[in-house]
Amino acid sequence: MAVYVALGSNRGPRFRHVERSLRHLADSYDIVQQSSWYLTEPVDVAGGWFLNGVVGIVTQDAPSRVLANLLAIERKLGRTRDTTSPSRESRAIDLDLLLYDQRVIGEPGLVVPHPRLVERAFVLVPLAEIAPAVIHPVLQLSMRQLCDQVSDAHRVERVEHTP
């Protein structure tokens, strides 16, 4: 299955956090695509600018298992999710399951496609970079079309990084 995962960090050494999360992802999955990195203004989150990117992985794991793995990686890297906090805190790492092939899933704790995917340039820009022709399974528009239509006014700037 073709699966797309968003990575983000806005606390501490952001490049180190996303690179460590990539290594953990690679321990479980074949990473077949990786976007450039983008600095983005925070949306509904306290703290500094985010470093964001998207990867495409291939897996036979069930969507719930992929999500469990993403959450486990976040915990390994020091993230604790507080869904009760009205102001979402900065984070060392944030991993979100964006798309799982062409499946539409609505279960407690797991919604795919990601419910805010089409509203956020910081996700659509890197996703459209690596998967412009992939079709949103509900809206039946390509990621390129969705990226061109996004009304999110937050800045998204491509950055170069060499380790």
Residue pairs with C-beta under 8 A, 6 or more apart in sequence:
1 58
1 59
1 60
1 100
1 101
2 56
2 57
2 58
2 99
2 101
2 134
3 29
3 56
3 57
3 58
3 59
3 66
3 97
3 99
3 100
3 101
4 54
4 55
4 56
4 57
4 97
4 98
4 99
4 127
4 131
4 134
5 25
5 54
5 55
5 57
5 66
5 70
5 95
5 96
5 97
5 98
6 52
6 53
6 54
6 94
6 95
6 96
6 98
6 114
6 123
6 126
6 127
7 18
7 21
7 22
7 52
7 53
7 54
7 55
7 93
7 94
7 95
8 18
8 40
8 50
8 51
8 52
8 53
8 91
8 93
8 94
8 96
8 122
9 17
9 18
9 50
9 51
9 91
9 92
9 93
9 94
10 42
10 45
10 47
10 48
10 49
10 50
10 51
10 90
10 91
11 17
11 47
11 48
11 90
11 91
11 92
12 92
14 50
14 51
15 37
15 51
15 161
15 163
17 51
17 77
17 92
17 93
18 37
18 51
18 53
18 93
19 163
20 77
20 93
21 73
21 74
21 77
21 93
21 95
22 31
22 34
22 55
24 73
24 76
24 77
25 31
25 55
25 57
25 73
28 59
28 61
28 69
29 57
29 58
29 59
29 61
30 57
30 58
30 59
31 55
31 56
31 57
32 56
32 57
32 58
33 55
33 56
33 130
33 131
34 53
34 54
34 55
34 56
34 130
35 53
35 54
35 55
35 126
35 127
35 129
35 130
36 53
36 126
36 129
36 158
36 159
37 51
37 52
37 53
37 158
37 159
37 160
37 161
38 51
38 52
38 53
38 122
38 125
38 126
38 156
38 157
38 158
38 159
39 49
39 50
39 51
39 52
39 155
39 156
39 157
39 159
40 49
40 50
40 51
40 52
40 121
40 122
40 154
40 155
40 156
40 157
41 49
41 50
41 122
41 154
41 155
41 156
42 48
42 49
42 50
42 90
42 154
43 120
43 122
43 152
43 154
44 88
45 88
45 89
45 90
45 91
46 87
46 88
46 89
46 90
47 89
47 90
47 91
48 90
50 122
51 159
52 122
52 123
52 126
52 156
53 126
54 98
54 123
54 126
54 127
54 129
54 130
54 131
55 130
56 130
56 131
59 66
61 69
63 97
63 100
63 103
63 105
63 110
63 112
64 107
64 110
66 97
66 100
67 97
67 109
67 110
70 95
70 96
70 97
71 81
71 95
73 93
73 95
74 81
74 93
74 94
74 95
77 92
77 93
78 92
78 93
79 91
79 92
79 93
79 94
82 88
82 89
96 114
96 123
97 110
97 112
97 114
98 112
98 113
98 114
98 117
98 123
98 127
99 112
99 113
99 114
99 117
99 134
99 136
99 137
100 112
102 135
102 137
103 112
103 137
104 112
104 113
104 137
104 138
105 111
105 112
113 136
113 137
113 138
114 123
116 123
117 123
117 124
117 127
117 136
117 146
118 124
118 136
118 139
118 146
118 150
119 150
119 151
119 152
120 150
120 152
121 147
121 150
121 152
121 154
121 156
122 152
122 154
122 156
124 143
124 146
124 147
124 150
124 152
125 147
125 156
127 134
127 143
127 147
128 143
128 144
128 146
128 147
131 143
132 142
132 143
132 144
132 147
133 142
133 143
133 144
134 142
134 143
135 141
135 142
136 142
136 143
136 146
139 146
141 149
